[in-house]
Amino acid sequence: MKVIPLGSRLLIKPIQEEKRTEGGIVLPDTAKEKPMKAEIVAVGNLEDADVDLHVGDKVIFSKYSGTEIKIEEEDYIIIDVEDILAKIED
């Protein structure tokens, strides 16, 4: 299935980071905070938005923004470009 965001929205895939305590215990998903880093999977019409975002870019987004969806058992978020806080450059 292909999802194309409408308007100035993005389809992002949260980046899950494995969390360990100082003692080496891996925390389960239920004990973790929501991820705030993601990779852009699809881009809507960003002509009116003054941003330089493309598919494959990694971004930091507002913690409780967007609409969470599942596509083929994978978690994604449809988010407004205004909720993107920063672009991560490697």
N, C-alpha and C positions, 0 to 999 in steps of 0.2 A: 504494500500500500504506500502511496506517495502523498505526503501532506505538504501543501503549499500555503504558508501563512498569508493572510490578507492584510492590506494596509501596511502600516509601519510596525509590523510584528515579526518576530523571529521564532524559529523552532530550534530549541537548544536541547542538548543531552547533558544532564548533570554528570560531572566527573566524580565518581565515588573514590574516596581515598580511604585506605585501610587505616584504622586508628588502633594504636596500641598504647597501653599504659606504660609507665616507667618500668614496671615489673615484667613487661613483655606479654601481657594478656591482651588478646584481640577483642575489642568491644563489638558486641552484636549490633546489627542495624537499628534495633529499637532504642539503643542507648546513645546513638550518634545524633549530632545536630544535622539539620538539613544542609546539603552541600550548597555552596555559594559560587562555585566555579563550574563552568560548562563549556561545551564546544558547540559552535553554531552548525546546525545541520541544514537549515533552509532559511532563506531570507525573503521577506515580502517586498513591497514597493517602498524603498528607502530614499526615493528621489527628493522628497520634501524634507526628510530628516538630514541634519548636518552631521552625519557620522560616516566613518569609513570602516564598515563591517562586512565581512565576506564569509562564505561557507568555509569551515575549517578553523576560523579564528577561535581562540579561547578567551572567555570573558568572565568577569565577576558581576553577579547580579544581586538585586535586593532579595533578601532571604525569603520573604513570604509573598512574592509577586508571581504573576502568571497563572496559567491553568495547566495543571498536571494531566497528562494523558498517557495511555499505554498503546504502543504500536508493536505488534508482533512480540509481546512479552517484554519489551524494553520501555523504560520510563523516559518520557520527554516532557518539556514544558513549552507552551506557547506563551511568549512574553512580549510586551510592548517594548520598543526600542528605548523608551524613556526610563525603563527599569534596569537598563544595563549601566553599571557604575564605572567599569573600566575594561580595557582590553589588555590581555596578558601577552607580552612579547617575550619570546625565548631568546 
